[in-house]
Amino acid sequence: MSEISKLTVTTPIGLLQIIATDKAIVSAKPTDHEENIVGNEAANKLAQECKVELAEYFAGKRKNLIFL
C-alpha cells in the first residue's frame, strides 16, 4: 500500500488540503487546519507538483489542471 502524503496550500479561495499517494491525487479539499503547512517539505512529489499547478491556475497562467 502506498504511503499517504498531506499538503496544505494557501490559495485565493482559502486553505486547500491536497492528499496524495505516490501514484495519484486522492483529494484536494478546503480545510480550516494549517497543521500540514509546517510539514509541507515532506509531501511527496505528486502533491508538490499539484501545488505548483494550483498556484499557476490561481495566477492565471494555467487553464487546465493535470492532477485534478
mmCIF file of the N, C-alpha and C atoms, coordinates in Angstrom:
data_MODEL
# 
_entry.id   MODEL 
# 
loop_
_atom_site.group_PDB 
_atom_site.id 
_atom_site.type_symbol 
_atom_site.label_atom_id 
_atom_site.label_alt_id 
_atom_site.label_comp_id 
_atom_site.label_asym_id 
_atom_site.label_entity_id 
_atom_site.label_seq_id 
_atom_site.pdbx_PDB_ins_code 
_atom_site.Cartn_x 
_atom_site.Cartn_y 
_atom_site.Cartn_z 
_atom_site.occupancy 
_atom_site.B_iso_or_equiv 
_atom_site.pdbx_formal_charge 
_atom_site.auth_seq_id 
_atom_site.auth_comp_id 
_atom_site.auth_asym_id 
_atom_site.auth_atom_id 
_atom_site.pdbx_PDB_model_num 
ATOM 1   N N  . MET A 1 1  ? 0.839   -1.187 0.000   1.00 0.00 ? 1  MET A N  1 
ATOM 2   C CA . MET A 1 1  ? 0.000   0.000  0.000   1.00 0.00 ? 1  MET A CA 1 
ATOM 3   C C  . MET A 1 1  ? 0.882   1.247  0.000   1.00 0.00 ? 1  MET A C  1 
ATOM 4   N N  . SER A 1 2  ? 0.468   2.242  -0.739  1.00 0.00 ? 2  SER A N  1 
ATOM 5   C CA . SER A 1 2  ? 1.219   3.486  -0.848  1.00 0.00 ? 2  SER A CA 1 
ATOM 6   C C  . SER A 1 2  ? 1.059   4.345  0.400   1.00 0.00 ? 2  SER A C  1 
ATOM 7   N N  . GLU A 1 3  ? 2.111   5.061  0.723   1.00 0.00 ? 3  GLU A N  1 
ATOM 8   C CA . GLU A 1 3  ? 2.054   6.000  1.839   1.00 0.00 ? 3  GLU A CA 1 
ATOM 9   C C  . GLU A 1 3  ? 1.262   7.237  1.422   1.00 0.00 ? 3  GLU A C  1 
ATOM 10  N N  . ILE A 1 4  ? 0.469   7.765  2.327   1.00 0.00 ? 4  ILE A N  1 
ATOM 11  C CA . ILE A 1 4  ? -0.347  8.947  2.048   1.00 0.00 ? 4  ILE A CA 1 
ATOM 12  C C  . ILE A 1 4  ? 0.410   10.192 2.479   1.00 0.00 ? 4  ILE A C  1 
ATOM 13  N N  . SER A 1 5  ? 0.403   11.182 1.596   1.00 0.00 ? 5  SER A N  1 
ATOM 14  C CA . SER A 1 5  ? 1.064   12.452 1.842   1.00 0.00 ? 5  SER A CA 1 
ATOM 15  C C  . SER A 1 5  ? 0.003   13.546 1.901   1.00 0.00 ? 5  SER A C  1 
ATOM 16  N N  . LYS A 1 6  ? 0.120   14.443 2.868   1.00 0.00 ? 6  LYS A N  1 
ATOM 17  C CA . LYS A 1 6  ? -0.813  15.567 3.003   1.00 0.00 ? 6  LYS A CA 1 
ATOM 18  C C  . LYS A 1 6  ? -0.043  16.870 2.846   1.00 0.00 ? 6  LYS A C  1 
ATOM 19  N N  . LEU A 1 7  ? -0.660  17.792 2.120   1.00 0.00 ? 7  LEU A N  1 
ATOM 20  C CA . LEU A 1 7  ? -0.033  19.082 1.868   1.00 0.00 ? 7  LEU A CA 1 
ATOM 21  C C  . LEU A 1 7  ? -1.130  20.138 1.940   1.00 0.00 ? 7  LEU A C  1 
ATOM 22  N N  . THR A 1 8  ? -0.918  21.194 2.702   1.00 0.00 ? 8  THR A N  1 
ATOM 23  C CA . THR A 1 8  ? -1.890  22.277 2.803   1.00 0.00 ? 8  THR A CA 1 
ATOM 24  C C  . THR A 1 8  ? -1.312  23.504 2.123   1.00 0.00 ? 8  THR A C  1 
ATOM 25  N N  . VAL A 1 9  ? -2.104  24.094 1.222   1.00 0.00 ? 9  VAL A N  1 
ATOM 26  C CA . VAL A 1 9  ? -1.647  25.263 0.482   1.00 0.00 ? 9  VAL A CA 1 
ATOM 27  C C  . VAL A 1 9  ? -2.610  26.424 0.697   1.00 0.00 ? 9  VAL A C  1 
ATOM 28  N N  . THR A 1 10 ? -2.060  27.616 0.701   1.00 0.00 ? 10 THR A N  1 
ATOM 29  C CA . THR A 1 10 ? -2.859  28.828 0.814   1.00 0.00 ? 10 THR A CA 1 
ATOM 30  C C  . THR A 1 10 ? -3.193  29.293 -0.593  1.00 0.00 ? 10 THR A C  1 
ATOM 31  N N  . THR A 1 11 ? -4.483  29.511 -0.858  1.00 0.00 ? 11 THR A N  1 
ATOM 32  C CA . THR A 1 11 ? -4.944  29.947 -2.177  1.00 0.00 ? 11 THR A CA 1 
ATOM 33  C C  . THR A 1 11 ? -5.863  31.155 -2.002  1.00 0.00 ? 11 THR A C  1 
ATOM 34  N N  . PRO A 1 12 ? -6.223  31.814 -3.108  1.00 0.00 ? 12 PRO A N  1 
ATOM 35  C CA . PRO A 1 12 ? -7.155  32.941 -3.011  1.00 0.00 ? 12 PRO A CA 1 
ATOM 36  C C  . PRO A 1 12 ? -8.534  32.550 -2.466  1.00 0.00 ? 12 PRO A C  1 
ATOM 37  N N  . ILE A 1 13 ? -8.869  31.270 -2.526  1.00 0.00 ? 13 ILE A N  1 
ATOM 38  C CA . ILE A 1 13 ? -10.173 30.821 -2.007  1.00 0.00 ? 13 ILE A CA 1 
ATOM 39  C C  . ILE A 1 13 ? -10.057 30.213 -0.613  1.00 0.00 ? 13 ILE A C  1 
ATOM 40  N N  . GLY A 1 14 ? -8.871  30.303 -0.012  1.00 0.00 ? 14 GLY A N  1 
ATOM 41  C CA . GLY A 1 14 ? -8.656  29.769 1.332   1.00 0.00 ? 14 GLY A CA 1 
ATOM 42  C C  . GLY A 1 14 ? -7.668  28.616 1.312   1.00 0.00 ? 14 GLY A C  1 
ATOM 43  N N  . LEU A 1 15 ? -7.560  27.928 2.431   1.00 0.00 ? 15 LEU A N  1 
ATOM 44  C CA . LEU A 1 15 ? -6.643  26.800 2.544   1.00 0.00 ? 15 LEU A CA 1 
ATOM 45  C C  . LEU A 1 15 ? -7.214  25.580 1.832   1.00 0.00 ? 15 LEU A C  1 
ATOM 46  N N  . LEU A 1 16 ? -6.359  24.894 1.063   1.00 0.00 ? 16 LEU A N  1 
ATOM 47  C CA . LEU A 1 16 ? -6.734  23.637 0.429   1.00 0.00 ? 16 LEU A CA 1 
ATOM 48  C C  . LEU A 1 16 ? -5.785  22.554 0.914   1.00 0.00 ? 16 LEU A C  1 
ATOM 49  N N  . GLN A 1 17 ? -6.333  21.404 1.232   1.00 0.00 ? 17 GLN A N  1 
ATOM 50  C CA . GLN A 1 17 ? -5.510  20.265 1.639   1.00 0.00 ? 17 GLN A CA 1 
ATOM 51  C C  . GLN A 1 17 ? -5.448  19.283 0.469   1.00 0.00 ? 17 GLN A C  1 
ATOM 52  N N  . ILE A 1 18 ? -4.241  18.990 0.029   1.00 0.00 ? 18 ILE A N  1 
ATOM 53  C CA . ILE A 1 18 ? -4.014  18.012 -1.024  1.00 0.00 ? 18 ILE A CA 1 
ATOM 54  C C  . ILE A 1 18 ? -3.612  16.712 -0.348  1.00 0.00 ? 18 ILE A C  1 
ATOM 55  N N  . ILE A 1 19 ? -4.289  15.638 -0.694  1.00 0.00 ? 19 ILE A N  1 
ATOM 56  C CA . ILE A 1 19 ? -3.944  14.314 -0.174  1.00 0.00 ? 19 ILE A CA 1 
ATOM 57  C C  . ILE A 1 19 ? -3.550  13.468 -1.373  1.00 0.00 ? 19 ILE A C  1 
ATOM 58  N N  . ALA A 1 20 ? -2.358  12.855 -1.293  1.00 0.00 ? 20 ALA A N  1 
ATOM 59  C CA . ALA A 1 20 ? -1.842  12.104 -2.429  1.00 0.00 ? 20 ALA A CA 1 
ATOM 60  C C  . ALA A 1 20 ? -1.121  10.840 -1.974  1.00 0.00 ? 20 ALA A C  1 
ATOM 61  N N  . THR A 1 21 ? -1.126  9.848  -2.863  1.00 0.00 ? 21 THR A N  1 
ATOM 62  C CA . THR A 1 21 ? -0.248  8.699  -2.719  1.00 0.00 ? 21 THR A CA 1 
ATOM 63  C C  . THR A 1 21 ? 0.883   8.927  -3.709  1.00 0.00 ? 21 THR A C  1 
ATOM 64  N N  . ASP A 1 22 ? 1.775   7.974  -3.845  1.00 0.00 ? 22 ASP A N  1 
ATOM 65  C CA . ASP A 1 22 ? 2.843   8.152  -4.830  1.00 0.00 ? 22 ASP A CA 1 
ATOM 66  C C  . ASP A 1 22 ? 2.344   7.920  -6.257  1.00 0.00 ? 22 ASP A C  1 
ATOM 67  N N  . LYS A 1 23 ? 1.074   7.496  -6.405  1.00 0.00 ? 23 LYS A N  1 
ATOM 68  C CA . LYS A 1 23 ? 0.524   7.206  -7.723  1.00 0.00 ? 23 LYS A CA 1 
ATOM 69  C C  . LYS A 1 23 ? -0.611  8.128  -8.150  1.00 0.00 ? 23 LYS A C  1 
ATOM 70  N N  . ALA A 1 24 ? -1.270  8.804  -7.197  1.00 0.00 ? 24 ALA A N  1 
ATOM 71  C CA . ALA A 1 24 ? -2.440  9.609  -7.552  1.00 0.00 ? 24 ALA A CA 1 
ATOM 72  C C  . ALA A 1 24 ? -2.762  10.653 -6.498  1.00 0.00 ? 24 ALA A C  1 
ATOM 73  N N  . ILE A 1 25 ? -3.424  11.730 -6.957  1.00 0.00 ? 25 ILE A N  1 
ATOM 74  C CA . ILE A 1 25 ? -4.005  12.703 -6.035  1.00 0.00 ? 25 ILE A CA 1 
ATOM 75  C C  . ILE A 1 25 ? -5.317  12.104 -5.565  1.00 0.00 ? 25 ILE A C  1 
ATOM 76  N N  . VAL A 1 26 ? -5.483  11.938 -4.280  1.00 0.00 ? 26 VAL A N  1 
ATOM 77  C CA . VAL A 1 26 ? -6.688  11.346 -3.719  1.00 0.00 ? 26 VAL A CA 1 
ATOM 78  C C  . VAL A 1 26 ? -7.769  12.405 -3.562  1.00 0.00 ? 26 VAL A C  1 
ATOM 79  N N  . SER A 1 27 ? -7.377  13.600 -3.088  1.00 0.00 ? 27 SER A N  1 
ATOM 80  C CA . SER A 1 27 ? -8.342  14.689 -2.957  1.00 0.00 ? 27 SER A CA 1 
ATOM 81  C C  . SER A 1 27 ? -7.628  16.024 -2.821  1.00 0.00 ? 27 SER A C  1 
ATOM 82  N N  . ALA A 1 28 ? -8.383  17.057 -3.134  1.00 0.00 ? 28 ALA A N  1 
ATOM 83  C CA . ALA A 1 28 ? -7.957  18.435 -2.898  1.00 0.00 ? 28 ALA A CA 1 
ATOM 84  C C  . ALA A 1 28 ? -9.204  19.127 -2.386  1.00 0.00 ? 28 ALA A C  1 
ATOM 85  N N  . LYS A 1 29 ? -9.213  19.448 -1.098  1.00 0.00 ? 29 LYS A N  1 
ATOM 86  C CA . LYS A 1 29 ? -10.431 19.969 -0.483  1.00 0.00 ? 29 LYS A CA 1 
ATOM 87  C C  . LYS A 1 29 ? -10.132 21.129 0.443   1.00 0.00 ? 29 LYS A C  1 
ATOM 88  N N  . PRO A 1 30 ? -11.139 21.985 0.641   1.00 0.00 ? 30 PRO A N  1 
ATOM 89  C CA . PRO A 1 30 ? -10.964 23.095 1.590   1.00 0.00 ? 30 PRO A CA 1 
ATOM 90  C C  . PRO A 1 30 ? -10.709 22.558 2.997   1.00 0.00 ? 30 PRO A C  1 
ATOM 91  N N  . THR A 1 31 ? -9.931  23.300 3.751   1.00 0.00 ? 31 THR A N  1 
ATOM 92  C CA . THR A 1 31 ? -9.646  22.918 5.135   1.00 0.00 ? 31 THR A CA 1 
ATOM 93  C C  . THR A 1 31 ? -9.502  24.172 5.987   1.00 0.00 ? 31 THR A C  1 
ATOM 94  N N  . ASP A 1 32 ? -9.735  24.024 7.273   1.00 0.00 ? 32 ASP A N  1 
ATOM 95  C CA . ASP A 1 32 ? -9.520  25.117 8.214   1.00 0.00 ? 32 ASP A CA 1 
ATOM 96  C C  . ASP A 1 32 ? -8.237  24.904 9.002   1.00 0.00 ? 32 ASP A C  1 
ATOM 97  N N  . HIS A 1 33 ? -7.602  23.758 8.785   1.00 0.00 ? 33 HIS A N  1 
ATOM 98  C CA . HIS A 1 33 ? -6.437  23.386 9.586   1.00 0.00 ? 33 HIS A CA 1 
ATOM 99  C C  . HIS A 1 33 ? -5.143  23.714 8.864   1.00 0.00 ? 33 HIS A C  1 
ATOM 100 N N  . GLU A 1 34 ? -4.268  24.406 9.548   1.00 0.00 ? 34 GLU A N  1 
ATOM 101 C CA . GLU A 1 34 ? -2.973  24.773 8.987   1.00 0.00 ? 34 GLU A CA 1 
ATOM 102 C C  . GLU A 1 34 ? -1.874  23.814 9.413   1.00 0.00 ? 34 GLU A C  1 
ATOM 103 N N  . GLU A 1 35 ? -2.221  22.722 10.089  1.00 0.00 ? 35 GLU A N  1 
ATOM 104 C CA . GLU A 1 35 ? -1.199  21.865 10.682  1.00 0.00 ? 35 GLU A CA 1 
ATOM 105 C C  . GLU A 1 35 ? -0.218  21.286 9.665   1.00 0.00 ? 35 GLU A C  1 
ATOM 106 N N  . ASN A 1 36 ? -0.640  21.058 8.440   1.00 0.00 ? 36 ASN A N  1 
ATOM 107 C CA . ASN A 1 36 ? 0.251   20.436 7.466   1.00 0.00 ? 36 ASN A CA 1 
ATOM 108 C C  . ASN A 1 36 ? 1.134   21.433 6.731   1.00 0.00 ? 36 ASN A C  1 
ATOM 109 N N  . ILE A 1 37 ? 0.926   22.723 6.936   1.00 0.00 ? 37 ILE A N  1 
ATOM 110 C CA . ILE A 1 37 ? 1.756   23.706 6.264   1.00 0.00 ? 37 ILE A CA 1 
ATOM 111 C C  . ILE A 1 37 ? 3.201   23.586 6.742   1.00 0.00 ? 37 ILE A C  1 
ATOM 112 N N  . VAL A 1 38 ? 3.405   23.318 8.014   1.00 0.00 ? 38 VAL A N  1 
ATOM 113 C CA . VAL A 1 38 ? 4.749   23.199 8.565   1.00 0.00 ? 38 VAL A CA 1 
ATOM 114 C C  . VAL A 1 38 ? 5.489   22.013 7.955   1.00 0.00 ? 38 VAL A C  1 
ATOM 115 N N  . GLY A 1 39 ? 4.789   20.913 7.711   1.00 0.00 ? 39 GLY A N  1 
ATOM 116 C CA . GLY A 1 39 ? 5.418   19.705 7.175   1.00 0.00 ? 39 GLY A CA 1 
ATOM 117 C C  . GLY A 1 39 ? 5.364   19.592 5.670   1.00 0.00 ? 39 GLY A C  1 
ATOM 118 N N  . ASN A 1 40 ? 5.070   20.659 4.966   1.00 0.00 ? 40 ASN A N  1 
ATOM 119 C CA . ASN A 1 40 ? 4.909   20.588 3.520   1.00 0.00 ? 40 ASN A CA 1 
ATOM 120 C C  . ASN A 1 40 ? 6.162   20.109 2.794   1.00 0.00 ? 40 ASN A C  1 
ATOM 121 N N  . GLU A 1 41 ? 7.341   20.340 3.349   1.00 0.00 ? 41 GLU A N  1 
ATOM 122 C CA . GLU A 1 41 ? 8.566   19.907 2.691   1.00 0.00 ? 41 GLU A CA 1 
ATOM 123 C C  . GLU A 1 41 ? 8.598   18.388 2.551   1.00 0.00 ? 41 GLU A C  1 
ATOM 124 N N  . ALA A 1 42 ? 7.903   17.678 3.430   1.00 0.00 ? 42 ALA A N  1 
ATOM 125 C CA . ALA A 1 42 ? 7.913   16.222 3.420   1.00 0.00 ? 42 ALA A CA 1 
ATOM 126 C C  . ALA A 1 42 ? 6.863   15.628 2.468   1.00 0.00 ? 42 ALA A C  1 
ATOM 127 N N  . ALA A 1 43 ? 6.026   16.460 1.883   1.00 0.00 ? 43 ALA A N  1 
ATOM 128 C CA . ALA A 1 43 ? 4.991   15.961 0.979   1.00 0.00 ? 43 ALA A CA 1 
ATOM 129 C C  . ALA A 1 43 ? 5.641   15.317 -0.242  1.00 0.00 ? 43 ALA A C  1 
ATOM 130 N N  . ASN A 1 44 ? 4.983   14.295 -0.768  1.00 0.00 ? 44 ASN A N  1 
ATOM 131 C CA . ASN A 1 44 ? 5.574   13.594 -1.903  1.00 0.00 ? 44 ASN A CA 1 
ATOM 132 C C  . ASN A 1 44 ? 5.591   14.446 -3.171  1.00 0.00 ? 44 ASN A C  1 
ATOM 133 N N  . LYS A 1 45 ? 6.269   13.950 -4.184  1.00 0.00 ? 45 LYS A N  1 
ATOM 134 C CA . LYS A 1 45 ? 6.484   14.704 -5.425  1.00 0.00 ? 45 LYS A CA 1 
ATOM 135 C C  . LYS A 1 45 ? 5.168   15.042 -6.120  1.00 0.00 ? 45 LYS A C  1 
ATOM 136 N N  . LEU A 1 46 ? 4.233   14.111 -6.140  1.00 0.00 ? 46 LEU A N  1 
ATOM 137 C CA . LEU A 1 46 ? 2.953   14.345 -6.802  1.00 0.00 ? 46 LEU A CA 1 
ATOM 138 C C  . LEU A 1 46 ? 2.173   15.461 -6.117  1.00 0.00 ? 46 LEU A C  1 
ATOM 139 N N  . ALA A 1 47 ? 2.156   15.482 -4.800  1.00 0.00 ? 47 ALA A N  1 
ATOM 140 C CA . ALA A 1 47 ? 1.477   16.559 -4.065  1.00 0.00 ? 47 ALA A CA 1 
ATOM 141 C C  . ALA A 1 47 ? 2.158   17.898 -4.326  1.00 0.00 ? 47 ALA A C  1 
ATOM 142 N N  . GLN A 1 48 ? 3.475   17.901 -4.389  1.00 0.00 ? 48 GLN A N  1 
ATOM 143 C CA . GLN A 1 48 ? 4.215   19.134 -4.667  1.00 0.00 ? 48 GLN A CA 1 
ATOM 144 C C  . GLN A 1 48 ? 3.912   19.649 -6.076  1.00 0.00 ? 48 GLN A C  1 
ATOM 145 N N  . GLU A 1 49 ? 3.818   18.739 -7.061  1.00 0.00 ? 49 GLU A N  1 
ATOM 146 C CA . GLU A 1 49 ? 3.500   19.140 -8.429  1.00 0.00 ? 49 GLU A CA 1 
ATOM 147 C C  . GLU A 1 49 ? 2.076   19.682 -8.518  1.00 0.00 ? 49 GLU A C  1 
ATOM 148 N N  . CYS A 1 50 ? 1.158   19.102 -7.761  1.00 0.00 ? 50 CYS A N  1 
ATOM 149 C CA . CYS A 1 50 ? -0.217  19.591 -7.720  1.00 0.00 ? 50 CYS A CA 1 
ATOM 150 C C  . CYS A 1 50 ? -0.247  21.000 -7.128  1.00 0.00 ? 50 CYS A C  1 
ATOM 151 N N  . LYS A 1 51 ? 0.554   21.235 -6.115  1.00 0.00 ? 51 LYS A N  1 
ATOM 152 C CA . LYS A 1 51 ? 0.642   22.563 -5.500  1.00 0.00 ? 51 LYS A CA 1 
ATOM 153 C C  . LYS A 1 51 ? 1.090   23.597 -6.526  1.00 0.00 ? 51 LYS A C  1 
ATOM 154 N N  . VAL A 1 52 ? 2.084   23.243 -7.336  1.00 0.00 ? 52 VAL A N  1 
ATOM 155 C CA . VAL A 1 52 ? 2.585   24.158 -8.375  1.00 0.00 ? 52 VAL A CA 1 
ATOM 156 C C  . VAL A 1 52 ? 1.485   24.442 -9.391  1.00 0.00 ? 52 VAL A C  1 
ATOM 157 N N  . GLU A 1 53 ? 0.772   23.403 -9.823  1.00 0.00 ? 53 GLU A N  1 
ATOM 158 C CA . GLU A 1 53 ? -0.319  23.593 -10.786 1.00 0.00 ? 53 GLU A CA 1 
ATOM 159 C C  . GLU A 1 53 ? -1.407  24.510 -10.229 1.00 0.00 ? 53 GLU A C  1 
ATOM 160 N N  . LEU A 1 54 ? -1.759  24.319 -8.978  1.00 0.00 ? 54 LEU A N  1 
ATOM 161 C CA . LEU A 1 54 ? -2.786  25.174 -8.374  1.00 0.00 ? 54 LEU A CA 1 
ATOM 162 C C  . LEU A 1 54 ? -2.317  26.623 -8.317  1.00 0.00 ? 54 LEU A C  1 
ATOM 163 N N  . ALA A 1 55 ? -1.055  26.841 -7.966  1.00 0.00 ? 55 ALA A N  1 
ATOM 164 C CA . ALA A 1 55 ? -0.521  28.201 -7.923  1.00 0.00 ? 55 ALA A CA 1 
ATOM 165 C C  . ALA A 1 55 ? -0.567  28.837 -9.311  1.00 0.00 ? 55 ALA A C  1 
ATOM 166 N N  . GLU A 1 56 ? -0.199  28.083 -10.339 1.00 0.00 ? 56 GLU A N  1 
ATOM 167 C CA . GLU A 1 56 ? -0.256  28.593 -11.711 1.00 0.00 ? 56 GLU A CA 1 
ATOM 168 C C  . GLU A 1 56 ? -1.693  28.882 -12.129 1.00 0.00 ? 56 GLU A C  1 
ATOM 169 N N  . TYR A 1 57 ? -2.603  28.016 -11.738 1.00 0.00 ? 57 TYR A N  1 
ATOM 170 C CA . TYR A 1 57 ? -4.017  28.204 -12.070 1.00 0.00 ? 57 TYR A CA 1 
ATOM 171 C C  . TYR A 1 57 ? -4.555  29.497 -11.448 1.00 0.00 ? 57 TYR A C  1 
ATOM 172 N N  . PHE A 1 58 ? -4.314  29.689 -10.172 1.00 0.00 ? 58 PHE A N  1 
ATOM 173 C CA . PHE A 1 58 ? -4.816  30.880 -9.493  1.00 0.00 ? 58 PHE A CA 1 
ATOM 174 C C  . PHE A 1 58 ? -4.102  32.155 -9.953  1.00 0.00 ? 58 PHE A C  1 
ATOM 175 N N  . ALA A 1 59 ? -2.900  32.018 -10.514 1.00 0.00 ? 59 ALA A N  1 
ATOM 176 C CA . ALA A 1 59 ? -2.177  33.175 -11.053 1.00 0.00 ? 59 ALA A CA 1 
ATOM 177 C C  . ALA A 1 59 ? -2.603  33.485 -12.493 1.00 0.00 ? 59 ALA A C  1 
ATOM 178 N N  . GLY A 1 60 ? -3.488  32.661 -13.061 1.00 0.00 ? 60 GLY A N  1 
ATOM 179 C CA . GLY A 1 60 ? -3.963  32.873 -14.425 1.00 0.00 ? 60 GLY A CA 1 
ATOM 180 C C  . GLY A 1 60 ? -3.022  32.352 -15.497 1.00 0.00 ? 60 GLY A C  1 
ATOM 181 N N  . LYS A 1 61 ? -2.019  31.587 -15.109 1.00 0.00 ? 61 LYS A N  1 
ATOM 182 C CA . LYS A 1 61 ? -1.042  31.043 -16.074 1.00 0.00 ? 61 LYS A CA 1 
ATOM 183 C C  . LYS A 1 61 ? -1.438  29.684 -16.611 1.00 0.00 ? 61 LYS A C  1 
ATOM 184 N N  . ARG A 1 62 ? -2.463  29.082 -16.049 1.00 0.00 ? 62 ARG A N  1 
ATOM 185 C CA . ARG A 1 62 ? -2.883  27.730 -16.433 1.00 0.00 ? 62 ARG A CA 1 
ATOM 186 C C  . ARG A 1 62 ? -4.412  27.687 -16.465 1.00 0.00 ? 62 ARG A C  1 
ATOM 187 N N  . LYS A 1 63 ? -4.968  27.008 -17.475 1.00 0.00 ? 63 LYS A N  1 
ATOM 188 C CA . LYS A 1 63 ? -6.422  26.876 -17.559 1.00 0.00 ? 63 LYS A CA 1 
ATOM 189 C C  . LYS A 1 63 ? -6.884  25.463 -17.204 1.00 0.00 ? 63 LYS A C  1 
ATOM 190 N N  . ASN A 1 64 ? -5.998  24.480 -17.339 1.00 0.00 ? 64 ASN A N  1 
ATOM 191 C CA . ASN A 1 64 ? -6.342  23.092 -17.054 1.00 0.00 ? 64 ASN A CA 1 
ATOM 192 C C  . ASN A 1 64 ? -5.417  22.536 -15.992 1.00 0.00 ? 64 ASN A C  1 
ATOM 193 N N  . LEU A 1 65 ? -5.974  21.726 -15.125 1.00 0.00 ? 65 LEU A N  1 
ATOM 194 C CA . LEU A 1 65 ? -5.183  21.080 -14.088 1.00 0.00 ? 65 LEU A CA 1 
ATOM 195 C C  . LEU A 1 65 ? -5.012  19.618 -14.459 1.00 0.00 ? 65 LEU A C  1 
ATOM 196 N N  . ILE A 1 66 ? -3.777  19.170 -14.557 1.00 0.00 ? 66 ILE A N  1 
ATOM 197 C CA . ILE A 1 66 ? -3.495  17.797 -14.947 1.00 0.00 ? 66 ILE A CA 1 
ATOM 198 C C  . ILE A 1 66 ? -3.838  16.841 -13.800 1.00 0.00 ? 66 ILE A C  1 
ATOM 199 N N  . PHE A 1 67 ? -3.508  17.218 -12.579 1.00 0.00 ? 67 PHE A N  1 
ATOM 200 C CA . PHE A 1 67 ? -3.635  16.292 -11.445 1.00 0.00 ? 67 PHE A CA 1 
ATOM 201 C C  . PHE A 1 67 ? -5.029  16.237 -10.845 1.00 0.00 ? 67 PHE A C  1 
ATOM 202 N N  . LEU A 1 68 ? -5.893  17.192 -11.145 1.00 0.00 ? 68 LEU A N  1 
ATOM 203 C CA . LEU A 1 68 ? -7.228  17.190 -10.553 1.00 0.00 ? 68 LEU A CA 1 
ATOM 204 C C  . LEU A 1 68 ? -8.283  16.940 -11.592 1.00 0.00 ? 68 LEU A C  1 
# 
